[in-house]
Amino acid sequence: MSVRKQLRTALCGLALTGIVATAAPATAVATPAVNGAAKVSPVAAAEDAAARALARSFADSAWRAEAGRAVAGGAETSLGALAEASRTRAAAALATAVAAADRAVVTAKGLPSDTGGLLTVTLAGARGSGRVPLVAVEPSDDEITAVTAYDTHGRAHTLDASRMPDVPVYVVGVDGEKAVEAGTRVLERELAAAGVTTDAANATAATASTASTAPTAPTTSTASPASTTSGTGFWTSRITSVRLADDKETWIKGDAEIFSIVSGFGLDGKVRVDTVTHPYLDDAGTTYHPNQILVNWSLYKYNLADAVMMEDDGDTDYSALAKAIAAALLTIADLGAYIPLVDPVVDALPSSFWTDDADFVDAWYTLAREMTGTRDGAGANGRFTFDRYWVSAL
């Protein structure tokens, strides 16, 4: 697959090319106009409803100016918090609509109700033009060539992907980093509930005395003090550098939200899964040096493990992902020798996971405890450099 263009900054390559003749209804949760023949996910429908509500709210010039000042720096901002912070009537109506859309997004992604708001907004395009802005949604198509944006009357405008627009464009999306953090917790909890060994299962069984024997690695969920087998410390495989050739993101969709599923056999001989988030991995073609622990070897029976790297593309249902992986892994028994688990994990993914759900990024087979140096992924899309790192107990 070819390398995609990156990040929101490339949204400056949009152009306003025309106006769709029909006006959108002012109240209904409507199907996004781009790729209208495609099936619309619940997340995309909620984003579209929020985008339409935001566009209509900008008919209030006072609220429009207030929102413009709040997001002028181009940073991703919580849409619900932005609306709730304003005292304007337009923002109050918007806050109600966004709250409903946020609940729909959280439910569709299989996240707990206390996750909080996930919808965000970013300002791009001709920010200083003084013109009334349009509002677009981060698209679900990785090969997008045109984007639909709405004006204050609910009319749909088509934006070209190759030239700069002459109006400001607010882009509504999902806070991927927050979703991944919450989602990986759901993934581990549900895998544990299904019988797969995870940190969530170990944490449930841990006692206070066991938990005090060794520190947990702060950048990953794989180093659980409750499951550390030695009071002196444990060996880990640490990522000293990582680089992706393709982060599976389109130019309008913002930073990549990457996580890895590490799998092997736990000390009890059962399949074990640990999740590791990589919030720093934003740009393809950039080498990062996180010094992040990927595998805590004290948790594994054998000195080999596998890793599957994935990306939350906005629509990921973590509960469904956990059920699919658990169904595949629970059929695998420890026969006294290490068995690679990459293929069962990848084969468990529904076909939709190869479109705009959790994108498969790359996989690493047979990562060894003694391994150091550079390892390319099986798909030649990712490259890790590892060293061996001893984590000492306090």
C-alpha positions in Angstrom: 0.0 0.0 0.0 1.4 3.4 -0.9 2.5 5.9 1.7 -0.4 8.2 2.6 -0.2 12.0 3.0 0.0 13.0 6.6 -1.9 14.9 9.3 -4.3 17.9 9.5 -1.7 20.3 8.4 -2.2 18.9 4.9 -5.8 20.0 5.1 -4.4 23.3 3.8 -4.4 21.4 0.5 -8.2 21.5 0.3 -10.1 23.7 -2.1 -13.7 24.8 -2.3 -14.8 23.5 -5.7 -18.5 23.7 -5.7 -21.8 23.7 -3.8 -24.2 20.7 -3.8 -27.5 22.0 -5.0 -29.6 20.4 -2.3 -29.7 21.7 1.3 -29.4 19.2 4.1 -32.3 18.9 6.6 -31.7 21.0 9.7 -32.4 18.4 12.4 -32.0 14.8 11.2 -28.8 12.7 11.8 -28.0 12.3 8.1 -25.6 10.2 6.1 -22.4 12.0 5.1 -22.4 13.1 1.5 -18.9 11.8 0.7 -19.0 8.2 -0.6 -22.7 8.1 0.0 -23.1 4.6 -1.4 -20.9 3.2 1.3 -22.2 1.9 4.6 -22.1 4.6 7.2 -20.8 3.5 10.6 -22.5 4.7 13.9 -19.4 6.7 14.7 -19.4 8.5 11.3 -23.1 9.2 11.6 -22.6 10.8 15.0 -19.6 12.8 13.8 -21.8 14.0 10.8 -24.6 15.0 13.1 -22.2 17.0 15.3 -20.6 18.7 12.3 -24.0 19.7 11.0 -25.0 21.1 14.4 -21.7 23.0 14.7 -22.1 24.5 11.2 -25.7 25.6 12.0 -24.6 27.2 15.2 -22.1 29.4 13.4 -25.1 31.5 12.1 -24.6 33.2 15.5 -21.8 35.6 14.8 -20.9 36.1 18.5 -20.5 32.4 19.1 -18.7 32.0 15.8 -16.1 34.6 16.9 -15.8 33.1 20.3 -15.2 29.6 18.9 -12.7 31.0 16.4 -10.6 32.5 19.1 -10.7 29.3 21.2 -9.3 27.1 18.4 -7.2 29.7 16.5 -4.0 27.9 17.3 -5.0 24.9 15.3 -4.9 22.4 18.2 -7.4 19.7 18.7 -10.1 20.8 21.1 -12.9 19.0 22.8 -16.1 20.0 21.0 -18.4 19.4 24.0 -16.1 21.4 26.3 -15.9 24.2 23.8 -19.7 24.5 23.5 -20.3 24.2 27.3 -17.8 26.9 28.1 -19.9 29.5 26.1 -22.9 31.4 27.4 -24.3 32.0 23.9 -27.7 30.5 23.0 -26.3 28.9 19.9 -23.6 27.2 21.9 -26.1 25.9 24.5 -28.1 24.2 21.7 -24.9 22.8 20.2 -23.8 21.4 23.6 -27.0 19.3 23.7 -26.5 17.9 20.2 -22.8 17.2 20.9 -23.6 15.4 24.1 -25.9 13.1 22.3 -23.4 12.5 19.5 -20.6 11.8 22.1 -22.8 9.2 23.8 -23.4 7.5 20.4 -19.6 7.5 19.7 -18.7 6.0 23.1 -21.4 3.3 22.7 -20.3 2.4 19.1 -16.7 2.0 20.1 -17.6 -0.4 22.9 -16.3 1.9 25.6 -17.7 2.5 29.1 -20.2 5.3 29.6 -17.8 7.2 31.9 -15.2 7.6 29.1 -16.3 11.2 28.6 -16.6 13.2 25.4 -14.5 12.0 22.4 -15.6 14.4 19.7 -13.1 17.1 18.9 -12.7 20.0 16.5 -9.7 21.5 14.8 -9.5 24.7 12.7 -7.8 24.5 9.3 -7.9 26.2 5.9 -7.8 30.0 5.4 -8.1 30.9 9.1 -7.6 34.6 8.7 -9.9 35.1 5.7 -12.8 36.6 7.7 -15.3 34.5 5.8 -18.0 32.3 7.5 -16.4 28.9 8.1 -17.4 25.5 6.8 -17.5 22.4 8.9 -16.2 19.0 7.7 -15.9 15.5 9.3 -12.7 13.5 9.3 -13.4 11.0 6.5 -13.6 7.3 6.9 -12.1 6.5 3.6 -8.3 6.2 3.6 -8.2 7.0 -0.1 -10.4 10.1 0.1 -10.2 12.5 -2.9 -13.0 14.9 -1.8 -14.5 16.0 1.4 -18.0 17.3 2.2 -18.3 20.4 4.4 -21.5 22.1 5.7 -22.3 25.8 5.9 -24.6 27.7 8.4 -27.7 26.8 6.3 -26.9 23.1 6.2 -25.9 23.1 2.6 -23.2 20.6 1.6 -20.0 21.9 -0.2 -17.5 19.7 -1.9 -13.8 20.3 -1.0 -11.1 19.2 -3.3 -8.1 17.4 -1.8 -5.4 19.2 -3.8 -5.8 22.9 -3.3 -6.1 25.4 -0.5 -9.6 26.5 0.4 -10.4 30.2 0.6 -12.5 29.7 3.8 -11.8 28.5 7.3 -12.7 24.8 7.8 -13.5 23.3 11.1 -12.8 19.5 11.2 -14.9 17.3 13.5 -13.3 14.1 14.6 -12.6 11.7 17.5 -10.0 12.1 20.1 -8.0 9.0 19.1 -5.5 9.1 21.9 -8.2 9.2 24.5 -10.1 6.4 22.7 -7.1 4.2 22.4 -6.3 4.6 26.1 -9.8 3.7 27.1 -10.1 1.0 24.4 -7.0 -0.9 25.3 -8.3 -1.1 28.9 -11.5 -2.5 27.6 -9.6 -4.9 25.3 -7.6 -6.3 28.2 -10.6 -6.5 30.6 -12.8 -8.4 28.1 -10.0 -10.7 27.1 -9.5 -11.5 30.7 -13.2 -12.1 31.2 -13.1 -14.5 28.3 -10.2 -16.4 29.8 -7.2 -15.0 28.1 -4.4 -14.0 30.5 -3.8 -10.2 30.6 -2.7 -7.6 33.0 -6.3 -6.9 33.8 -6.7 -10.5 35.0 -3.5 -10.3 37.1 -4.6 -7.0 38.6 -7.8 -8.5 39.7 -6.0 -11.4 41.5 -3.2 -9.3 42.9 -2.7 -8.7 46.6 -1.3 -5.5 48.1 1.9 -7.3 49.2 2.5 -8.7 45.8 1.9 -5.4 44.1 4.6 -3.8 46.1 7.5 -6.0 45.0 8.4 -4.3 41.8 7.6 -1.1 39.9 5.5 -1.0 36.8 6.9 0.4 33.6 5.2 3.9 33.2 4.9 3.9 29.4 3.2 0.5 28.8 0.7 -1.8 30.3 3.0 -4.9 29.9 5.0 -4.5 33.1 2.6 -5.6 35.8 4.0 -5.6 39.3 1.3 -8.2 40.3 2.7 -10.7 37.8 6.4 -10.1 38.3 8.1 -13.4 39.3 11.3 -12.0 40.8 11.7 -9.7 43.7 14.9 -8.4 42.2 13.5 -7.2 38.9 12.9 -8.5 35.3 14.3 -8.4 31.8 12.4 -6.5 29.1 12.7 -5.7 25.4 12.8 -2.0 25.1 12.0 0.0 21.9 14.9 2.4 21.4 13.6 3.6 18.0 10.6 3.0 15.8 9.7 4.2 12.3 6.6 3.6 10.1 6.6 3.8 6.3 2.8 4.2 6.3 0.7 5.1 9.4 -2.5 4.2 7.6 -3.8 7.8 8.0 -5.2 10.1 5.3 -4.2 13.7 5.3 -7.4 15.1 6.8 -7.7 12.5 9.5 -5.1 13.8 11.9 -2.4 12.0 13.9 -2.2 8.3 13.8 -3.3 6.5 17.0 -1.2 3.4 17.2 -1.2 0.5 19.6 0.4 -3.0 19.7 -1.0 -6.3 20.8 1.8 -8.4 22.3 1.0 -12.1 22.7 2.6 -15.3 23.9 2.2 -17.9 26.5 1.9 -16.8 30.1 3.5 -18.5 33.1 0.4 -20.6 33.5 0.7 -22.0 30.0 -2.3 -20.1 28.8 -2.3 -17.6 25.9 -1.4 -14.2 27.2 -2.1 -10.8 25.6 -0.8 -7.4 26.6 -1.5 -4.1 25.0 1.0 -1.2 24.5 0.0 2.2 23.3 2.3 4.4 21.2 0.9 7.9 21.5 4.0 9.5 20.1 3.7 7.8 16.7 2.2 10.6 14.7 4.0 10.8 11.3 5.1 8.1 8.9 8.6 8.6 7.7 9.8 9.9 11.1 12.0 8.0 13.4 11.0 8.2 17.1 13.2 7.3 20.1 10.7 6.4 22.9 12.8 4.0 25.1 9.4 2.3 25.7 9.1 -1.2 27.0 7.3 -3.5 24.6 7.7 -6.9 26.3 8.1 -7.8 30.0 9.6 -11.2 29.9 8.8 -12.1 33.5 5.2 -12.5 32.3 5.9 -15.2 29.7 6.7 -18.9 29.9 8.9 -18.9 26.8 11.5 -16.5 25.6 9.5 -15.7 22.5 6.5 -13.4 21.9 4.7 -11.8 18.9 3.5 -8.3 18.3 0.7 -7.0 16.0 0.6 -3.2 15.5 -2.8 -1.6 14.8 -4.3 1.8 14.5 -7.6 3.1 15.7 -9.1 4.7 12.7 -12.1 6.2 14.6 -14.6 3.4 14.2 -12.9 0.7 16.3 -15.2 -1.3 18.5 -12.9 -2.5 21.2 -15.4 -4.9 22.7 -15.9 -6.6 19.4 -12.2 -6.7 18.8 -11.6 -8.4 22.1 -14.3 -11.0 21.5 -12.8 -11.8 18.0 -9.3 -12.2 19.4 -10.4 -14.2 22.4 -12.4 -16.6 20.2 -9.3 -17.3 18.1 -6.7 -17.5 20.9 -8.7 -19.7 23.3 -8.5 -22.5 20.8 -4.7 -22.6 21.1 -3.1 -24.9 23.7 0.5 -24.9 25.0 2.0 -28.1 23.7 5.4 -27.6 25.4 6.9 -25.4 22.7 6.4 -21.8 21.5 3.7 -21.3 18.9 3.5 -18.1 16.9 0.3 -16.2 17.6 0.4 -13.4 15.0 -1.6 -15.3 12.4 -4.5 -16.3 14.8 -4.8 -12.6 15.9 -4.8 -11.3 12.4 -7.1 -14.0 11.1 -9.6 -13.2 13.9 -10.2 -9.7 12.6 -13.5 -9.2 10.8 -13.3 -8.0 7.2 -14.3 -4.5 8.3 -11.1 -4.2 10.3 -9.2 -4.0 7.0 -11.1 -0.8 6.0 -11.8 1.9 8.6 -11.9 0.1 11.9 -8.6 -0.9 13.6 -6.2 -0.9 10.7 -3.5 -3.6 10.6 -0.2 -1.8 10.4 2.4 -4.5 10.7 3.4 -7.7 12.7 6.6 -9.0 14.3 7.0 -12.8 14.7 9.2 -14.4 17.3 10.5 -11.5 19.2 13.2 -13.0 21.5 14.3 -12.1 25.0 17.9 -12.0 23.9 17.1 -9.9 20.8 18.8 -6.6 20.1 19.2 -4.4 17.1 16.7 -3.6 14.3 13.7 -5.8 13.3 11.5 -5.0 10.3 7.9 -6.0 10.5 6.6 -8.8 8.3 4.8 -6.3 6.1 7.9 -4.1 5.7 5.8 -1.2 7.0 7.3 -0.8 10.5 10.8 -1.0 11.9 11.7 -1.4 15.6 15.1 -1.2 17.1 15.4 -3.0 20.5 17.8 -3.4 23.4 17.6 -5.6 26.4 16.7 -3.6 29.5 16.7 -4.8 33.2 14.1 -3.2 35.4 15.3 -3.4 39.0 13.0 -3.7 42.0 13.0 -0.9 44.5 
